[in-house]
Amino acid sequence: MGNVLAGMLRVCPPAREGSQDGAGGRKNDLLFDGTAADAAEQLAASLMAQLTPPWTRWFGLAAGHALTSEEQNALAPILDQAADIVQFNLDRSNFAVEMHQCFLDLVVGGTASLLFEEAGPGEVSAFRFTAVPLADVVLEEGPEGRLDVTFRHCRFTLLPALRKRYPEAVLADDLERQAQDDPDLRVEVIEAVLPENHGYHYAAVLAGDGGGLDTTVLAEGRFQVTPFINFRWLKAPGEVYGRSPVMKALPDIKTANKVVELILKNATIAVTGIWQADDDGVLNPANIKLVPGTIIPKAVGLAGLKPLEAPGRFDISQLVLTDLRARITHALLADQLG
């Protein structure tokens, strides 16, 4: 899964800060065709507009079928008022921004994770949402086959931020001294949510320097419902993570990216050309600059520089590229939802 996701992010990224390819360079340096990235953005925006539109209430509350019709009618106005309160807090939270990032992860990686938390006192909304990148989370299926086993990797660069998230945590003295000596100290934390006895057990543990887990437990508790909302695009039998439309279109995406790269290389040759000259022992190719207006001296009786004719043309690349882009937009539903 990791290799497949890394390959997809090279040609169809939601590029995040600090994201790099395996060679240490920026992923966008290997991206030459933006068809897949644009189609993925359109599909994520269409999912946002169809499933969770920010401009209207996309959910409702209703009484259970176990109640009588009279009881359901009596509870209807109360539930409608509660839905208005929930919508009021959603409109003033960061739900729209973070949900769009989750839809991007869903379109590209096939799986997305949204952290739903209660905001602190004095905030404009009672809700706070966080789109957890797939690189920072490990998901597993629970006993009921849902993605309700979550391990999240968190990073804190400031010790006050760590104390704010875990106010009851008792930090070691050596960590306090390291934070005073190094203001840019990065603290690694592992958060785990596991199903347990009709609920969910939560624990946050300080990650040790050796790659294991330290004995420092920052927080521990229990949830009735998991705060991580994990969902998949399409699930294959025997797999935990979902399959995305980008996975289906990945061969066409890679081919289109390579075709555009070859077109750009061919355009460079067409502009600068490939030249040949007689080796008379005087000509120094390092001193020749092929720019407009350049006068290159030559000896009398010598032919000088001659352009080397290319054996063929690359005009058919436009036909291939048009077909590839059409298949990519169709696989990502851009031609149907656009």
N, C-alpha and C positions, 0 to 999 in steps of 0.2 A: 504493500500500500504506500509506503514512504517513497519508493522509487517512482511509482506511477504519479503520485501527487507532485513530486519534484519536477518530473517531465512536463506535467500540465502547467505548472506555475511558470515554466520557462517560456511557454508560447501563449498562455492565456492567463495572465496573472491578475488577481487583485493584489498589486504590489504594495506591501506594507513597509514601514520604516525599518531599516536594518535587514531586509530580506535580500539574500544573496544566493547565487548559484553555487554549485559544488566547487568551482575554481576560485571562489572568493570575490567574483565580480558581481555587478548588479545584474539582476535577471533581465531587465529591459534592454541590456546591451545585446542580447541574443534575439530580440524581437524585431522583425522586419515587416510583418503584415499585421495590421490591427483589426482585421475582420472578426476574429474570434473574440477579442477583448471587447469590441463594440457590441457584438451580438450578445455576449454574456451580460454586459451592462443593461442592454435592452430587456433581456429575459428577466433579470433581477428586478428591474423597475416594473415590468408587467406583473410579476408575482406580487410585488408590493401593492400595486394598484388593485389587483383582483382579490387578494386574500386579506391584507391588512391595510386598507386605504386610510391615510391619516386624516382625510377631510370628512369622514363620516364614521358612524358607529358600526363596526363590522361584527359585533357579537351581541348576544342577549342572554338574559337570565330567565329561567322558567322553573316552575315547581316540578317536583318529581311525580311520576305516574302513580306512586303509591297513595297519593292524597286524592281526596274526592274532588269533584268538579267545583263544589262550593269553596273548598279550601284553596284550590288553585286560583279561583277568581279573586279570593280575598288577598292572596299573596301577590298577585300580578302587579298592582301599583307599587308595592314595597320593593319588589325585585326590579321593576323598571327604574325606580329612584336609585337603587343601589348600582344599577348599570350606568346611570348617568354620572354617579360619583366616580366609578372606575374610569369611565371615559374622560372625565375632567382631569384626573391624575395622569392618564396616558397622554393626553394632549400637551401637558406641561412637563412631561418627562423627556428623556432622550430615546424613547422607544423607536421612533421613526428612523433615526440615524443608525442605531445599532441593529435594527431588524433588517435594514437594507444591506448591511455588511454580512449578516447571516445568510441572506438570500444569495449574495455573491459567492460565499463559501459553498452553499448548497448547489449552485449551478456549476461551479468549477470542481469542487472536491466531492460532491455527492452527499456530504454530511455537514451539519452546522450545529453550533452549540450557543445558546443564549442564556446568560446568567441573570436571574430575576431576583432582586434584593429589595429590601425596605430602605428607603432613604432616611437620612438622619433628621433630627428635629430642626425645624426652621427652614427646610428645603421647600421649594415651590411645588414639588410633587412628592407623594408618598412612595413612589416607585423609582428604582434605579436599575437600568439594564446595561449589560456588558456583552458585546459579541466576542466570544472567546475564539481566538485563532486555532485552527486545527493543529498547528505545530505546538501549541501549548496545552493540549488536552489529549487524554487517552480514554477511550470509551469502551465499555464492555456491556454485553447484554446481561440483564438480571434473570432471575428465575422465571419471569413471565415473558421473556423474549423481547423486552423493551430496552432501549439504551438508557438505563437508569443507574449504571455504575460509571462514575466519573472521577477521573484523577486530573487535576489541573495544576500546572506549573506556573507560579507567580514570581515576579521579580520586583523588589523594592530597592530603590537607590537611596532613599532617605529613611533613617530610623524613625522619625516622627510619623511617617506614613504607615510604617509597620505597626507602631503603637496605636494609631488611629483605627486601623482595621481590626487589630486584636488587642483591645484595651486591657483585658485581664491577663495577658501573657506575661510571664516572668522570664526576662531575658538574662542570659549569662553575663557575668561581669567582663569576660574577655571580649564578648561582642560589643559591649558598651565602649570598651577601650579602643577596639578597632574602628568603631564609628567615629570616635573623637580624633583618631590619628588620620583616618582616610575619609574625607567628606563624601567621596564618590563610591563608597563601599556598596556592593550589590549583595542583597540578601535574598536567597532562594528559598521559596516556600512551596510545599506540596499540599494541596487541598484534596480531600477525598470525601466522596458521598457514596455510601453503600446502602442498599436495601437491607432492612433488618426489622423483623417482627411488625409487619404492617406499617412500617415507617422507614425512615432513612437516618443512618448514623453519619455524622459529620465530624471530621477531624482535620486540623491544620497542623502540619509538622514542619519544623525547620530542617531544611536539607543540609547535610553535612558537606564539607569540602571534598571528602573522598568519594563522592558520588552516591553514598548510602544515605540513610536517614539518621539524623541526630535524635537524641532522646528528648529534646526540647519540644513539648507539645504546646503550641500557641493557643489553640482553641479546640473545644470538643463539645458536641451537643447532639441534638436530635431534631429532625424535621418530620412533620407529617407528610409533606410533599417535597420532592427534591427541588432545589432552587435552580438546577440546570435543566433547561428545556432543550433536549437533543432530538433532532429529527433528520431523516434521510430522504433522498430523492427516490431511489429505487434500490430494493434489497435483493441481492442474489442469494440463493440457498447456501448455507454454510459460511457466509461472510457476515462480519459485524458492521463494517462501514458501508455506506451506500455508494451506488454508482450514479454518476452525473451525466448529463447530456454532453458535456465536454469530453468525457471519456469515450463516448461513442464517436464523436467527431475528431478525436485526437489524430488519427492518421491523416485526414484531410488537412487539419490545422498545421501539422508539421510539414506536410508537403507544400502547402501554400506559403508557409514561412520560408522554406528553402527556395521555392521558385522566385519569390520576391528578392531574396538575397542574390540569386544568380542574375536576375534582371538588373539589379543595382551594380553588380560587378561588370556585367556586359555594358551598361551605360557608362561606367568609368572608362572602359576600354574604348568605347565609341568617342568619348570626349577627348581623351589624351592620346589614344592610339598606341600601337606597338610599332616601333621603328627599327630599321636596320641601317647600318653604315659600313663602308669599307674600313677595314682595320689597317690604317696607314702608319700606325705608331705615333700619330700626332693627336688624333681625336681623343678627347677625354669625356666620356659620357657623364661623369660627375658634374661637369661644368655646364651641361646643357639643361635648360629649363623650357619645357613645352608649355608656354603660356601665350595668350594672344599678344601679338605685336613683337614677339621675340625674333631677332635676326641672328641666324646661326651661320657663321662664316664657314666656307669650305674652300679647299684647295682647287686651283685651276685644273680642269681635266677630270676631277672626281665627281661622282654622282651625289655625294653628300648623304643626308638622311633620306630614307625611303620608307613610306608606311608599309607595314606588313599586312597583306590582305587576309581577313579572317576566312576560314574554310567554309563557314556557314552562317546563317542568320538565326536569330532567336525570336522571330516574330510569332511563332506558334505558342510561345509562353503565355501570351495574353489570352489565347483560347483556353489553355489549361487552367490558368489562374481564374478566369471567369467561372468555369465549371466548378472548381474547388470552392470558391467563395459562395456559390449558390448552394452547394451541399452543406457548407458550414452554417449558413444562415437558416437553412431548412432544419438541420439537426438541433439548433439552438432555438427553434421556433420563432426566429425573428421575422420571417416572412408571413407568419400566421398571427402573431400577437402585435406586430408593429403596426 
